[in-house]
Amino acid sequence: MTLLRRAAAAFALKQNTERPPTSYGGSSLPTLGLGMQTSMLGSMAAYGAVGWLFAVVSRIAQGVAAPDWHLYRPVRPGERTEVEQHEARDLWNSPNPFYTQAELIESSQQHLDLVGEAWWVLLRAGRRPAEIWPVRPDRMKPVPHRTEYIAGYVYTMGAEKIPLEREDVIFLRLPNPLDPYRGLGPVQSILADLDSERFSALWNRNFFMNSAEPGGIIEFADGIEDEDEFERLRDRWNRQHQGVARSHRVAILERGHWVDRKFSMRDMQFEQMRKVNRDLILGAFGFPKHILGIAEDVNRANAEAAELMFSRWIVRPRLERIRQALNERLLPLFGGGLEFDFEDPTPADRALALEEAKVGFATQALTTNEIRRRLGEADRPDGNAITVPQMAVLLEPEVKALSRGLADSIPMARARAANLLTPAVARLLEKQAAEVVRRLSALAGEKPDAQVSAVDESELWPDGQDEALAEAIAPAVGRVARAVIALVDGTLRRSAKASEEEALVQLILRESADNVVRINEATRQAIRNALSEAADLGLNLYATVNGNEAFAGLRAVVQEFYRGRAETIARTETAWAANEASMGRYGQLGVAEIDIIDGDVDEACASRNGTRVALSERPQLAHPSCTLVLVPVVPERALLAEARCPQCHRTLGRNVLASTIRCAKCKQDVRFEDGAAKVLTDNGRHAIVSVTE
């Protein structure tokens, strides 16, 4: 039994003599006379005949089918909870035995973009829908009603016409200004251009396959009166010159005269015409060409803009159309009180978010948490207040403004590293906590009445935890250290020697391994403190592990201690690595003083915020997740307007810090100090070569 016959049997639709159909305007437009007519069938056939149309429509359909969908139940205005189990969710995830959700959406979106319509027929199990089937738009016909707008629908399959009730059809369309009952897609607006593109491709194929090259006319002064001779000449000409394998052969004429009548691709501006056709197709859909991999005039900025435009103005509006159809047509059949929604495919505009955060901070228009949300960061407990910008008082007038950028770029670099590190640490800590709880439970099961003093704290702690945590943290520590070194060098117009950078990074990695021991020791100490408290209360092992009215229990202590610990460790370790990298590089560049920037409102941080100290003091984080940032003090007199190599006179930098700079051409280090340029020779001795102005 075919799908629609099954539908007819399931619906048991009866003739309704009280709802006679009324006439309405047809959905087709006049024929343009260029090969493809404006019928729905012709528009869908163009999908397989025109390459650029196929590329655009298929890419849009794939983009619309990609986002995940979720089912929600509204709780109150602005709040909703996700529904994990429901018949409607199962139906949407698996529409029918032969279509996946993605295939249903892709097929529907193809129809919408090609003809402006998409039709879903619902098959029911009882009163509720059990299957969703997409059907061809050219086979569906709405039956208008004088007072109720639509009486029903008719599906035509050959000579058979199958009536369908309104409640069993979901109709999605792009409104047609000439026909309120049908849709109109972008393809109908460019059918003439599609014909032009298709005929261009056919002409190009026929140029190679069928052209009797060289093309033109053979003239005979006295004509050819014998018909047999004419046929013989034509057949011989075609045998010798027609087809790709025989193209461009030399033609030998016995008595005739050749008159050239051919047009070359260059004469027809063939390439330009096909590009125009391509751009017209892309323009009808508002489709950015970079999404198709067309690399004309492409750079990172307009490629990112193209991706944003594709998601925001092409994919998302089409998803909204489907979402409305699901919420207003499908879900009411399940009783209502639910709503489908999709995950927004629009990529975050990082540059815009950063600019908004900067403006909001400078103008005191945004709270700290509002700024953090724009940057994808979690809220802080103390972040609901306006932070007063303090950069204006941190740097003295004689200090160059170029070091101010580090106050923004270093926190961003360590935030990116922390975001990457947090999941890795979380996975490790989850295993660690699970093992500690398992061992606690085993002890309580074996010796429930034993005293707490019988517990050896080392029995609770898994082996190899220091090494495992160090291994998890090391990649992020190395990444943020290298990033900060690059930021410092870029800001101060310097380039670090590979050996200097690697030596500093390795030092930071070794010290980071020592930090890991302290991190795990804090966990062990929390367990010791809980055991000591239980011992003071005189609890047995079972009560110590599971707790009672007076004691929360070791199990609860461990779980509470680990909550949020991964994020704290990630932020603290990346902040520490960033500050160590910045101070280490400042020392290599000859910076003597640094300004402390710490926006926290706690006493320890607030007391030093905005102060200037010697680099040798090496300020450290005041507490976990501390936001300490250290920026260099660079007096203007220490900057060179222009630094040149005294040997090859190559410009090594402008507005740079007076110190040692590597000349890539001469492969020598040049030290700038006291107005003199000195070349550092291989044996380490200095020779004054020239004096900078």
N, C-alpha and C positions, 0 to 999 in steps of 0.2 A: 504494500500500500504506500503511495507516495505521501510526501509530507503534507501537502495541502488537502489530500483526501482524508488523511488522519485528522487534520484540523477541522474539516467539515463534519466528520463523524463526531469529533469531540464536542464541537459547538452546537450541533443539531440546530442550525439556524433556520428559522421559519420565515416565510414571506410576510412582510409587514405592509399591509395595504394602506395603513394609516400614514405612512411616511413616503409618499411618492417622490422620486428624485426630481430635482429641478435642473435646468440647463446651466452650463457654466462654460467659460472660455476654455478652449483647448490649451494644452501645455506646450505645443510646438510653435516655433516661430517660423517665418518664411524661409524657404530654401535659398541658400546663397549661390547655388549653382557652381560650386567649386569642388565637387566630389563627395565631401562629407556633409550630410544634411544635418539639420539641427534637431533630429530626433534623439531620444534617449539612447537608442541602440547605437546610433552613430557616435554619440559622445563617449559611450563606454568602449566602443571599438577603437576609438582614437587612443585609448590608454595603451593598447598593444601595438599601435602603428606608429606612434611618435615617441622617440626616445626621451626627449626632454620632459614631455608630459608624464611619462612613466616614472622618471626619476623624481619629479616634484611630488606627484601624488603618493607614490610609495613611501618616500621619506616622511611626508606629513602623516600618513597612516601609521607608520612605525613609531613616530614620535608620540602620537596620540595614544597608541596602545601600550606604551612603555610604563607610565606611572602606575603605582600601586593604588588600590582603592580600599576604603575602610567604611564600615557601617557604624553609625553613631545613634545614640538616643539622647535628644536634648534634655537637659536637667532644668536649666533656667536660662534666661537670655544671656548669651555669651559663654555658656558652659554646656558641655556635653560629655558623655562617657562612651567609649568604644564598646560595641557589641561583638563579642568573639564568636558566638554560636547563634545562627539564625537561618531559617529557610531561605530568606531573600539573599543573604550573603552567599550561601552555598550555590544558589541558582546563578548569581552573577559571576561567581568564580568558575563555574562549569555550566555554561548556558544550555548545552545539549550534548548528546553522546559523541558528536562528530566535530564540534567547534570548541576550542579553548576560548577563554575570555579575550585574549589578544587577537585571535583570528576573527572573532565576532566584531570587535572594535575596528580592526583593520578593514574588514569587508565593508562595514557600515560607512567608515570614513571615505573609502574609495568611492562608494556610491554618492555620498554627499558632495565630494569635490568634483565628481564627473557630471552629475545630473542635478545636484542640489537636493536630493532626496535619499533617505534611508528608511527602510521598513523592517520592523520586527513583528513576527507573528508569534503569539503566545499559545503554547499547548498546555492544557490544564490537567491536573490530577485532582478531581473533585472541583472545588471552587477556586483553588489557588494555582498560579502558574507553576508548571514543572519544567518547561523547556522554552528557550527563546531561539527562534530561527530567523536569520536574515533572508529576505527574498528580493528578487530583482525588481527595481522600481518600474521598469517599462511594462511589467505584467500586472501592476497594481493600479486600480482605478477607484477614486473615492466616489461615493454616491451622495450627492448633495441633498439637503432637506430644506424645506421652505422655512421652518421655524427653529429646527434644532441644528442647523448648519450641515451636519453630516449624519446620514442615515446608516451608513455602513461602508463596506468596501467590497470590491470584486477582484478576485485574482483570476487572470486568464492564462490558461495553459493549453495552447493549441486551440481546439474547438470547445474545450471544457471551461466553464465559468464557475468559480467557486465563491459563494458569498461569505463574507466574514463580518462579525459583529464589531462595533467600535471598541468594546472593552477588550477585544482579543488582538488588537493591532496597536502598536506604538509607532507613530509617524514622526520622524525627524526631518526638518527641511530648512533650506535657506529660502526665505520668502521670495516669491515671484511677484513683481509689481503688476503683471498683467493677468495673473491667475491666483486668487487667494487659496485655491485648493491644491496647488502644486508648488514645487520648488524650482529654483533656478540656480545652477552652479557656475563657477568661474569659467568652465570649459565652453559653455554656450556663448560667452562673450568674445571668444577668440577662435571660433570655428574656422573663419576664413584664414587666420594665421596658421592654424593647425594644418589646413589643406595646403597652404604654401610650404610649410615645413615638410609635410609628407611628400608633396610633389617634387620638392628639391631633392629629397633622398632618392626618389624613384628616378629622377632625371640623372642623378649621379650614377646610379646603378646601371641604367640603360646606356649611359655614355660608354661604359666599359663592356657591357654585355651585348648590345645590339647595334652600336654605331658602326656603319661601314666606313671607317676612317681611311683616307681623308674624306670629309663630308663636302658635298657640293653637287654640281650638275655636269654631266657629260653632254656636250653639244656636238651635233654632226651637221656640217654645212648643208648636205643634201638630204638629211633626214634618214630614217630607217623605215623603209616600206615593208620589208619582209618581217612578218610577225615572229617567225621561227628564229630569225637572226636576233631580234630584240630580246626574246626569252633566253637565248643562248648567252648573250652578252650580260644580261642581268644575273643569271645563275652563276656565271663564271666570276663576276665581280664580287658577289656575296661570298662565294667559296674562298676567294683569295683574301678578303679584307674584313669580313664580319666577325666580331667576337674579340675577347681580350687577347687570346693567343695570336691573332693575326693583325692586331692593331699596328698602325704606322708602317705597314709594308710599302715598298715603292710600287706605285701604280704605273703600268705600261699601257699606253693607249695607241691603238693601231691607226685609226683615222679620225677619232673624235678630239674635241677640245675641252679641257677641264676648266670649269668656272667654280671658284671657291664660294661656298655659301655657309660655311660653318661658323659657330660662335664658340669661343673658348670659355673655360671657367673664368678666366681673367676678364674677358669681355663682359660676361654676365655679372661680375662682382659676386661670384658664388659664395665665397667665404663670408663676406660682409652680410649678405642676405641671410645666411643661416644663423649668424650671430644675432642679427636683428630679430629673427623668429624666436630664437632662444630667449632673448631678453623680454620679448612680448609675453611669452608663456610664463616666465618667472614673475613678470610684473602683474599679470592677472591674479596671481595667488599672493602677491606681496612677499615673494620668497627671496631671501638673501642668497646670492649665488655662491658665497663662500661655504655654505652648508653642503653644497654638492661637490665640494673639493675643487672648485674653479679658482685658480690661484692668480687671477688678474687683479693687480693693484691690492694685494692682500698684505696686511701686516698684523701684528698681534692685537692692536687696538681695534681695528675694524673687524677682525675675526671674532673677538670677544663680543663686540657690539652686534654682530650678525647672530651669534648664538643667543644673545639676550633677546633680540628682536624675534627670532624664530620661536623661542619658548613663550615669550610674553604675548605676541600678537598673532601667532599662527596656531600653536599647540594649545595654549590655555583657553582661548575662546571656544575651540572645538570641544575640549573637555567639559567646559561649562554647559554646552548644549546637551551633551550626553548626561551630565549630572542632573540637569533639570528634567530630562525625560525620565530618568530613573526615579527621581524623587516625586514627580507629579503624576506619572503614569503607572509605574510599576509598583512602588512601595505601598500606595493606597490599597492595592489588591491584597496586601498582607496585614491590613488593619491600621496602618498609619503609625505615627509616633516615632518614626525612624527617618534617617537621612543618610544617603551615600555621599561621600566626599573623596576627592583624589589628593594625592601628594603633589603639591605645586611643583611643576618642572622648571620654573623660572630660576636660573642661577642667581646667587646673591651678587649684587653689584658692590664688590668690596671697596672700590675706589669711592663710590658715593657714600657708603656707610662710614668710611673713614673720614671723609670730608664733613659729613653731618656730625660725627663725634667731635671733630676738632672745633667746628663752629659752636656746637652746643656747649663744649667745655669753656671755650674762650668767652662766650657771651653769658655764661652761667644760666643757660636755658634748659639744660638737661642735668638730671641727677647722675651720680656715678653708675648706678645700675642701668639707667636708660642708655648710657653710653656703652656699657659693657654688653648689653643685649644687641646693640647694633653691630658690635664686633664679634658676636657669636660666643661671648663669654658668660659664665654663670654669675648670678647675682651674689653680692657680698652682704653680710648681715648689716654692715654699717654704710651701705651704698645708696640709701634712699635720700641722702642729703645732697645739696649743691656743693660742689668742690670749688673753692675760690682759686683761680689760676695764680701760681706763684712764680712762674718763670721770669716775670719781669723784674723781680727783686733778687733772683738768684745769680744773675750774671752782671758784672760791672760793665760800665760803658766801654772800657777799653778791650773787652773780650769779644772776639769775633763771633758773629751769630751762627757760624757754620756748625759749632758744637751743639747748638740747641736741637738740631735734628736727631741727635742720638737719644735725647730724652723721649722721643716718640718711637724711633725705629727699634731700639734695643728691647723695650717691653713687647713690641709686636713679634719680634723674632723669638723671644723666649715663650710667648703665649702659643705660637705655632708649634714649637717643640713640645710644650707641655700637653697640648691637645693630642699630639701623636703618641706621647709617652703614657698618658693616663690609661688607655685600654690595656696596654701591655702590663703595666704594674697591677691593674685591677685583676687581670686574669691570674697573675702570680699570687696576689694576696688572697683571692678567693680559694685557691688550692691550699694555701698556707692555713687560712682560717678553718677550712673544712677538715684538714688533717688534725689541727689542734683540738677541735670539737670532737672528732672521732676518737682521739686518744683519751680525752676527758670522759666521754661516754663509756669507753671500754674499762677505765679504772673504776668508775662508779658501778658498773655491772659486776666487776670481779670482787671488789671489796667495798660494798656500800656502807658498812659500819666502821671502816677504818678511820683513824684520825687524820686530820689534814697534814700533820707533821710527817706522816708516812709517805706523802707525795714528793717525789723528786721532780723539781721543776724542769730539769733537763729531759725527762721522759716525755714531756708534752711537746717538745720543740723538734720539728723534723730536721734531718740532716741536710747540709748543703744549701741552706737558705741565704747565707751571705753571698755565696757565689752566684746563685740564681738571680738574686735581686741586682747584683752588680752587672751581670750580663744583660739584664733587661734594661737597665738605666743607661749603660754606656753609649749605645747609638745616639740617643737623644742628647746626651751631654756633649758628645763630639760634634753633633750637628749644630747645636746652638753656639758652641765655642767658635767653630769656624765661621758661622754666620755673623757673630758679633765682631770677630776680627776683620771680616770683610767690610762690615758697616763702618768700623772705626777708620779703616784705611780709606774707604770711599769718602767719608766725611772730611778727613784731614788730608785728602789728596795724596795718599801714599799707597804703595803696594808692598805687601809683606813678602820677604824671601820665603821660599817653600820650607827651608830648614828652620827658620825662626818660628813660622806658624806651627809646623808639626811638633817642634819641641814644646811649645806652649800648650798645645792640645794634649799631648801625651802626659804632661805634668798635671793638667786638670783631670784627666781620666784616672791617674793614679790616686789623686786626692779624693776623687769621687768614690773610689772603692773603699777608702777609709770611712767616708760618710755612711756607706751602706751598713757597716758594722754598728754605727751609732743608731741608725734607723731601726734595725732589728733588735738592738738592745733596749730601745724604748718599748717595744712590744713585750719583750721578756719581763721588763720591769713592771709593766701593767699587770701581768699574770702573777708576779711575785707579790705585788701589793694586794691583789684580790685574795691570794692564799693567806697572807698575813692577817687580813681582816677576818677571814673565816676562822682562822685559828684563834683569834682573840674572842670570837663569839662561841668557841667550843663546838663547832659544827663537825659532824662526821662527813665522810667523803661524798656520800650521796647528796646531802643538803648543800655541800660546798659546790658541787657541779651544777645541780638543778635549781638551787636557791630555795628560800622560804620567805616568810613575811619580813624578816629582818635583813636578809641578804639576797641580792639579785641573782647570784650564782655565777660561776665561772663561764658557763655557756653564754649567758647574757652579756657578761663583761667583754668576752672576746668579740661577740657579734657587734656590740656597740663601739668597741675600740676600732674595729676595722671599717666601720661605716664612714665613707668619704675620705678614707686614708689614702687611697690611690691618687686622687686628685691633689691632695695636700703634698704628698711626696713628689709628684710630677712637677708641681709649681715651684716647690722649694728647691729641688735639685736643679731645675733649668734656670731659676733665678740665680742660684749660687754660681752655676757654671758661667752664666752670662757676665756676672760681675767679676769673676776671676779672669775671664778672657779679656774683658775691657781693661781691667787694671794691669794685667800682664802686658797687653799691647801698648797701653799708655806709657808704661815704663820703658818698653823698647823704643818708643818714639821720643823719649826725653821729656814727657809731660811731668811737671813737678807737683801741680795742685789739681784737685778735683772738687766739683760741687756735688753735694748730696741732695738727691731728690727722692722724697719718700712721702707719698700722699696719704699714708695711713693716719688715722685720727687717734691711735693709741699713744700713750705718753712716751714710750721708748722711741717711737719713730718721729712723733711730732717735735720732740726736743732737738733733734738733729736735722730736721727738714729745712733746707735752704742754707745750710752752713757750708763753709769752705774749709777743707782740711788738706794736709799734705798727703800725697799719694802713698808715702811710706806708712801711714797709719792704717791703710787697708781696711776700711769699714766693712763689717759683715752684716748678714741678715739678722734683724732683731728677734725674729720669731718665724715659725713656719708660714709659708705663703706670703712672706714679706715682699713689698713692692719696691724695694730699694733699687735705685738707678744711679749710676755714677757717670758724670759727664766731665770732660777735660776742661781745664781753664787754659785757654790759648790766647795770650796777649797778642795784640795786633803787631807789636814790634817783632814777635817771633815768627811772623809769616812773611814769606817771600812773594813779591808780586809775580815774579817769574823765575824759575830755576832752569838753568841750561847746563848741559854737560860741557866741561871745559875742553874736551878732546874733539868731539864731533859737532858741538854746538847745537845738539838736538834739544828741543824744549822738553823737560822732564815733568813740568807741571806749572800751574799758575795758582797763586794764592795758597801755597803749600806751607806746611810746617817745616821750619828749618831743622833738618836732621839728615840722615843718610838716605839717599835715593838711588835705586839701581837703574843704570842706563842699559836698556835692552840691546841697543846697537853695539856699544863698545864692550858689553858684558863686564862692566866695572861698577863698583859702588862709589858714589860721589857724596861726600859729606859737606853740608853747608852749615857753617858756623862762623860767627863774628865777621860776617860779610865776605867770607872767602869760600871758594869752592875747592875742595880737596879730593883727589882721587885716592881711594883706598886700594893699594896694590896687593898682589897675591901674598906677599910676606908680611902684610899687616902694617907696613910703615906708611906714613902720610907724606905727600909731596904737594906743596902749594903750586897750583897751575895757573889759576887766574882768580880775580876778585870780582864778585858780582856787584852790579851797581845797586 
